[in-house]
Amino acid sequence: MISKVIGSKYVAIAKSWVPTMALWGSVGGVALVHLTDWRLVLDYVPYISGKFKNDK
């Protein structure tokens, strides 16, 4: 259905970019966690969140 709207050529181009965009999205997510308060993010990870309860 999407190929009818934008064309099969552009669908093929988009499919070839999916792994690249997934990689850069992951890198961006890791960079965001690294540059912000990593402890705020890790409080939502079940195993790690218990380690910091008495550390505050």
C-alpha positions, 0 to 999 in steps of 0.5 A: 500500500505504501509503495503505491503512494510513494513508489517502489523505488523509494520503498527500496531506498527506505528499506536499505536505510532501515539498519543505518537509521536503527544504528544511529537511533541507538547511538543517539539514545546511548548518547542521550543517556550518557549526557543526561542523568544516567541514574535517572534512566537506570532507576527504571531498570529492575535489577540495577534500580535496587542497588541505588536505594540507600545511596541517596 
